[in-house]
Amino acid sequence: SQNPIWVRQTAQLKQNVVPRERLIQTYYIEKDQSNLVFHAAYAELVYFPTTYLLMDLYGGLRSPIELFEGTVYTVISEVPIFDTQKLENIRWEQALNPMPSQEQPSEYKQIPARLPARVTALAKSWSNNSEGPYLALRKIEQKLKQNYPYNLDIPEFPEKADTVDYFLFQQKSGYCEHFASAFVVMARSLGLP
C-alpha cells in the first residue's frame, strides 16, 4: 500500500467561499504517457507509486517518472459545490458585460486568431435559444458527449490543422484534451471566459 502524498491544493481556495465535497478518484493508466497526474480540482491527498510529486507552472501535478501502462493511483480532492440554480439564473447580459469586480483576465477570453468560422457557428447552433450562458454551456457539453466518442486510439491530427476544428468536423472522436479544448474554444467563441 502506498503512503499518501499531501498536496493541499485547497489552500488556493479562500475559506468558506463555497461549500466543498470530498471526491475520491482512482486512475488506471491504459497506455504509457507523460508524467501529468490527472485529478479533479483541489487535490488534497494522492496515493501514488512515488514519494513526491511536482507542481508545474499551471498548477498541474507532475510525477518524477512517466506514467506507464498499468500504473494505478488514487486522488482525494475537495471539490467546490456550486448552486446550479444561481448559475441558471445568470443571463447573457450579466455574463457578457460583467461588473468590473467580476471581470475575468483577458487570457480567459482568447481564441485562436485563425479559428475557422464554422467552429463558432456550431457553438451558436448548439447553444441556440439558451436563456443564459450556463444552460448554453450545458447544451454544448451534452452535444459533445452524445456525438463524439471517447477514443484513445486515434491517429495524430494533421500538423497544420486547427485541432478543435479537425476534432469537431473530421475526426469526430478523441480523448480528454480534444473534448476540453473544443469545449473551452466553443465557450470563448460565444464570448464566455
C-alpha positions in Angstrom: 0.0 0.0 0.0 1.2 3.5 -0.9 1.7 6.3 1.6 -0.3 9.4 0.7 1.4 12.5 -0.6 -0.2 15.6 0.9 -0.8 18.1 -1.9 -3.3 20.5 -0.3 -4.4 22.4 -3.3 -7.5 23.6 -1.3 -5.2 26.2 0.2 -5.8 28.0 -3.1 -9.4 28.5 -2.1 -10.4 31.2 0.4 -12.0 29.7 3.4 -15.8 29.2 3.1 -16.1 30.7 -0.4 -18.3 27.8 -1.4 -19.1 24.5 0.3 -17.0 21.6 -0.8 -17.4 17.8 -1.0 -14.8 15.0 -0.9 -14.2 13.3 -4.2 -12.2 10.1 -4.5 -10.9 9.1 -7.9 -8.8 6.1 -8.8 -7.0 6.1 -12.1 -5.7 3.2 -14.2 -3.3 4.1 -16.9 -4.1 2.2 -20.1 -1.2 3.4 -22.2 2.2 4.8 -21.5 2.1 8.6 -21.3 3.7 11.7 -20.0 4.1 12.5 -16.3 0.9 14.6 -15.9 -1.0 13.3 -12.9 -4.7 13.5 -13.7 -7.0 14.7 -10.9 -10.1 16.8 -10.1 -9.6 20.4 -8.9 -8.3 21.0 -5.4 -6.5 17.7 -4.7 -5.7 17.0 -1.1 -4.0 13.6 -1.0 -2.5 11.5 -3.7 -1.8 7.8 -3.2 0.9 7.4 -5.9 3.8 5.0 -6.5 6.5 7.6 -5.8 7.4 9.5 -2.6 6.8 13.0 -4.0 5.1 14.9 -6.8 6.0 18.2 -8.6 3.7 21.1 -9.4 4.1 22.8 -12.8 3.7 26.5 -13.6 0.0 26.0 -14.4 -0.8 24.2 -11.1 -0.8 20.7 -12.7 0.7 17.8 -10.7 3.6 16.0 -12.3 5.2 12.7 -11.4 9.0 12.4 -11.3 8.6 9.4 -13.6 6.5 8.8 -16.7 3.1 7.1 -16.2 3.4 3.6 -17.6 0.7 1.3 -18.7 -0.8 -0.4 -15.6 0.0 2.4 -13.2 -2.8 2.8 -10.6 -3.2 5.8 -8.3 -5.9 7.5 -6.2 -6.5 11.1 -5.6 -8.7 12.6 -2.9 -10.0 16.1 -3.7 -12.2 18.7 -2.1 -14.3 20.0 -5.0 -16.5 23.1 -4.8 -20.3 22.6 -4.8 -21.9 25.3 -6.9 -25.5 26.2 -6.7 -26.8 25.3 -10.2 -29.9 27.4 -9.6 -27.8 30.5 -9.2 -25.8 29.6 -12.3 -29.0 29.0 -14.3 -30.3 32.5 -13.3 -27.3 34.3 -14.8 -28.4 36.0 -18.0 -26.4 36.7 -21.1 -26.1 40.4 -20.4 -24.6 39.7 -17.0 -22.1 37.2 -18.4 -21.0 39.3 -21.4 -21.0 42.7 -19.6 -19.8 41.9 -16.0 -19.3 44.4 -13.3 -15.6 45.4 -13.0 -15.2 43.3 -9.8 -16.4 40.2 -11.8 -14.2 40.8 -14.9 -12.0 37.8 -15.9 -8.4 38.2 -17.1 -8.3 38.6 -20.9 -6.4 35.3 -21.3 -9.6 33.5 -20.4 -11.3 35.0 -23.4 -8.6 34.4 -26.0 -9.4 32.2 -29.1 -7.0 31.3 -31.9 -6.6 34.1 -34.4 -7.4 31.8 -37.3 -10.3 29.9 -35.7 -12.4 28.6 -38.5 -15.8 30.3 -38.5 -17.7 27.0 -38.6 -16.5 26.3 -35.0 -18.2 29.5 -33.8 -21.2 28.7 -35.9 -21.5 25.2 -34.4 -21.2 26.6 -30.9 -24.0 29.1 -31.7 -26.3 26.4 -33.2 -25.8 24.0 -30.3 -26.5 26.8 -27.7 -29.3 28.4 -29.7 -32.2 29.7 -27.7 -30.5 29.2 -24.3 -31.8 31.6 -21.7 -28.4 32.0 -20.2 -24.7 31.1 -20.5 -24.8 28.2 -18.1 -27.6 26.4 -20.0 -25.8 27.2 -23.3 -22.6 25.5 -21.9 -24.6 22.5 -20.7 -26.0 22.1 -24.2 -22.5 22.2 -25.7 -21.4 19.6 -23.1 -24.3 17.3 -24.0 -23.7 17.6 -27.7 -20.0 16.7 -27.2 -21.0 13.7 -25.0 -23.7 12.5 -27.4 -22.0 12.9 -30.7 -18.3 12.3 -30.2 -17.0 9.0 -28.9 -14.1 8.9 -26.5 -11.2 7.1 -28.2 -7.5 6.8 -27.2 -6.5 5.1 -30.4 -6.9 7.8 -33.0 -4.3 8.9 -35.5 -2.4 12.1 -34.9 -4.1 15.2 -36.3 -2.6 16.8 -39.4 0.1 19.3 -38.3 -1.4 22.4 -39.9 -5.0 21.6 -39.0 -6.8 23.6 -36.3 -7.1 20.9 -33.6 -10.6 21.9 -32.4 -11.9 22.2 -36.0 -10.4 18.9 -37.0 -11.8 17.2 -33.9 -15.3 18.5 -34.4 -15.6 18.1 -38.2 -13.2 15.5 -39.4 -12.1 13.0 -36.7 -15.3 13.2 -34.7 -13.7 11.2 -31.8 -10.9 11.8 -29.4 -9.7 11.9 -25.9 -9.7 14.3 -22.9 -7.6 17.1 -24.5 -9.8 17.2 -27.5 -13.0 17.4 -25.5 -11.6 20.1 -23.1 -10.2 22.2 -25.9 -13.4 22.0 -28.0 -15.5 23.0 -25.0 -13.3 25.9 -24.0 -12.9 27.3 -27.5 -16.6 27.0 -28.2 -17.4 28.8 -25.0 -14.9 31.5 -25.7 -16.3 31.9 -29.2 -19.6 32.8 -27.6 -17.8 35.5 -25.5 -17.7 33.5 -22.3 -14.4 33.2 -20.3 
